[in-house]
Structures are given as structure tokens and as C-alpha cells.
Amino acid sequence: MDELRDAVFIAQILTGEDWNEVMYYAIRSQGGVSGGGMFYSLYFVILVLFGNCIFYCFCGLQVLTRYC
């Protein structure tokens, strides 16, 4: 069940749907800003930037190979 929830969160982050809310929950769950939770914000920023690039390149590649 945890894997399904995690997959939903990753999809939510990659689509840009309230990814910042998930990031705030992750920071709070790890002790907040002073408890080392701010390192998780770096994970989310990298995931949003590079995850979207990889995801959209993969989708574009699929379209090009299918219709060209």
C-alpha cells in the first residue's frame, strides 16, 4: 500500500499538482526546518526540475517514434 501512495506522490510532483504541499509535509515529518528537514527541499527541487525534463523528453520521444 505504501508503494501505491508513493507512486501517487511522485506523479503528483511531476505533474506540478501541489508539489510544494507535499514538500512541506516532508519537511515537517523530518523535524522541520531546524531538524534537518530542509535537505528534503533540495530533493524536491531537483525532482521537479530534472524529473519533468526526463518525463517530457521520454513522452516526446515516444510520440516521435510512433508517428514519424
PyRosetta script that sets phi, psi and omega in degrees:
from pyrosetta import init, pose_from_sequence

init()
pose = pose_from_sequence("MDELRDAVFIAQILTGEDWNEVMYYAIRSQGGVSGGGMFYSLYFVILVLFGNCIFYCFCGLQVLTRYC")
pose.set_psi(1, -33.5)
pose.set_omega(1, 179.8)
pose.set_phi(2, -66.7)
pose.set_psi(2, -34.2)
pose.set_omega(2, -179.8)
pose.set_phi(3, -65.6)
pose.set_psi(3, -38.2)
pose.set_omega(3, 178.3)
pose.set_phi(4, -65.4)
pose.set_psi(4, -43.7)
pose.set_omega(4, 178.0)
pose.set_phi(5, -62.8)
pose.set_psi(5, -41.9)
pose.set_omega(5, 178.5)
pose.set_phi(6, -64.4)
pose.set_psi(6, -40.2)
pose.set_omega(6, 178.2)
pose.set_phi(7, -64.0)
pose.set_psi(7, -37.4)
pose.set_omega(7, 177.6)
pose.set_phi(8, -65.7)
pose.set_psi(8, -41.0)
pose.set_omega(8, 179.2)
pose.set_phi(9, -65.5)
pose.set_psi(9, -41.0)
pose.set_omega(9, 178.5)
pose.set_phi(10, -64.3)
pose.set_psi(10, -43.7)
pose.set_omega(10, 177.6)
pose.set_phi(11, -63.1)
pose.set_psi(11, -39.0)
pose.set_omega(11, 178.5)
pose.set_phi(12, -63.4)
pose.set_psi(12, -41.0)
pose.set_omega(12, -179.7)
pose.set_phi(13, -68.5)
pose.set_psi(13, -44.7)
pose.set_omega(13, -177.4)
pose.set_phi(14, -68.1)
pose.set_psi(14, -29.9)
pose.set_omega(14, 177.6)
pose.set_phi(15, -83.5)
pose.set_psi(15, -9.1)
pose.set_omega(15, 177.7)
pose.set_phi(16, 83.9)
pose.set_psi(16, 11.9)
pose.set_omega(16, -177.1)
pose.set_phi(17, -86.9)
pose.set_psi(17, 98.5)
pose.set_omega(17, 178.2)
pose.set_phi(18, 54.6)
pose.set_psi(18, 40.4)
pose.set_omega(18, 179.7)
pose.set_phi(19, -66.0)
pose.set_psi(19, -29.3)
pose.set_omega(19, 179.9)
pose.set_phi(20, -68.6)
pose.set_psi(20, -30.7)
pose.set_omega(20, 176.9)
pose.set_phi(21, -67.1)
pose.set_psi(21, -40.8)
pose.set_omega(21, 176.2)
pose.set_phi(22, -63.8)
pose.set_psi(22, -38.5)
pose.set_omega(22, 178.2)
pose.set_phi(23, -63.9)
pose.set_psi(23, -42.9)
pose.set_omega(23, 179.0)
pose.set_phi(24, -63.6)
pose.set_psi(24, -39.0)
pose.set_omega(24, 176.6)
pose.set_phi(25, -63.4)
pose.set_psi(25, -40.1)
pose.set_omega(25, 179.3)
pose.set_phi(26, -65.8)
pose.set_psi(26, -41.3)
pose.set_omega(26, 179.2)
pose.set_phi(27, -64.8)
pose.set_psi(27, -44.5)
pose.set_omega(27, 179.2)
pose.set_phi(28, -65.1)
pose.set_psi(28, -35.8)
pose.set_omega(28, -177.9)
pose.set_phi(29, -71.2)
pose.set_psi(29, -18.8)
pose.set_omega(29, -179.7)
pose.set_phi(30, -103.3)
pose.set_psi(30, 19.4)
pose.set_omega(30, 174.1)
pose.set_phi(31, 104.6)
pose.set_psi(31, 6.7)
pose.set_omega(31, 177.8)
pose.set_phi(32, 81.0)
pose.set_psi(32, -168.4)
pose.set_omega(32, -176.1)
pose.set_phi(33, -66.2)
pose.set_psi(33, -42.1)
pose.set_omega(33, -176.9)
pose.set_phi(34, -80.9)
pose.set_psi(34, -16.0)
pose.set_omega(34, -177.2)
pose.set_phi(35, -93.3)
pose.set_psi(35, 14.1)
pose.set_omega(35, 178.6)
pose.set_phi(36, 94.8)
pose.set_psi(36, 4.8)
pose.set_omega(36, -179.4)
pose.set_phi(37, -73.1)
pose.set_psi(37, -15.1)
pose.set_omega(37, -178.9)
pose.set_phi(38, -69.2)
pose.set_psi(38, -20.0)
pose.set_omega(38, 176.2)
pose.set_phi(39, -65.1)
pose.set_psi(39, -25.9)
pose.set_omega(39, 178.9)
pose.set_phi(40, -72.7)
pose.set_psi(40, -24.5)
pose.set_omega(40, 176.3)
pose.set_phi(41, -65.7)
pose.set_psi(41, -34.3)
pose.set_omega(41, 175.8)
pose.set_phi(42, -63.1)
pose.set_psi(42, -41.1)
pose.set_omega(42, 176.4)
pose.set_phi(43, -58.6)
pose.set_psi(43, -45.1)
pose.set_omega(43, -177.5)
pose.set_phi(44, -68.3)
pose.set_psi(44, -39.0)
pose.set_omega(44, 178.7)
pose.set_phi(45, -65.4)
pose.set_psi(45, -43.3)
pose.set_omega(45, 178.1)
pose.set_phi(46, -65.1)
pose.set_psi(46, -41.1)
pose.set_omega(46, 179.2)
pose.set_phi(47, -63.2)
pose.set_psi(47, -41.3)
pose.set_omega(47, -179.8)
pose.set_phi(48, -68.0)
pose.set_psi(48, -45.6)
pose.set_omega(48, -177.3)
pose.set_phi(49, -68.3)
pose.set_psi(49, -56.5)
pose.set_omega(49, -174.5)
pose.set_phi(50, -81.6)
pose.set_psi(50, -31.8)
pose.set_omega(50, 178.2)
pose.set_phi(51, -63.3)
pose.set_psi(51, -42.6)
pose.set_omega(51, 178.2)
pose.set_phi(52, -67.1)
pose.set_psi(52, -39.4)
pose.set_omega(52, 177.9)
pose.set_phi(53, -61.4)
pose.set_psi(53, -46.7)
pose.set_omega(53, -179.6)
pose.set_phi(54, -66.6)
pose.set_psi(54, -42.9)
pose.set_omega(54, -178.9)
pose.set_phi(55, -62.8)
pose.set_psi(55, -47.1)
pose.set_omega(55, -178.0)
pose.set_phi(56, -72.2)
pose.set_psi(56, -33.3)
pose.set_omega(56, 174.7)
pose.set_phi(57, -65.3)
pose.set_psi(57, -40.3)
pose.set_omega(57, 178.4)
pose.set_phi(58, -64.3)
pose.set_psi(58, -43.6)
pose.set_omega(58, 179.1)
pose.set_phi(59, -65.3)
pose.set_psi(59, -41.3)
pose.set_omega(59, 178.1)
pose.set_phi(60, -64.5)
pose.set_psi(60, -38.7)
pose.set_omega(60, 178.2)
pose.set_phi(61, -65.1)
pose.set_psi(61, -38.3)
pose.set_omega(61, 177.8)
pose.set_phi(62, -64.9)
pose.set_psi(62, -41.1)
pose.set_omega(62, 179.1)
pose.set_phi(63, -66.2)
pose.set_psi(63, -43.6)
pose.set_omega(63, -179.0)
pose.set_phi(64, -64.5)
pose.set_psi(64, -40.9)
pose.set_omega(64, -179.0)
pose.set_phi(65, -73.1)
pose.set_psi(65, -27.3)
pose.set_omega(65, -178.2)
pose.set_phi(66, -81.9)
pose.set_psi(66, -40.9)
pose.set_omega(66, -171.3)
pose.set_phi(67, -106.3)
pose.set_psi(67, -1.3)
pose.set_omega(67, 179.3)
pose.set_phi(68, -113.0)
pose.dump_pdb("model.pdb")
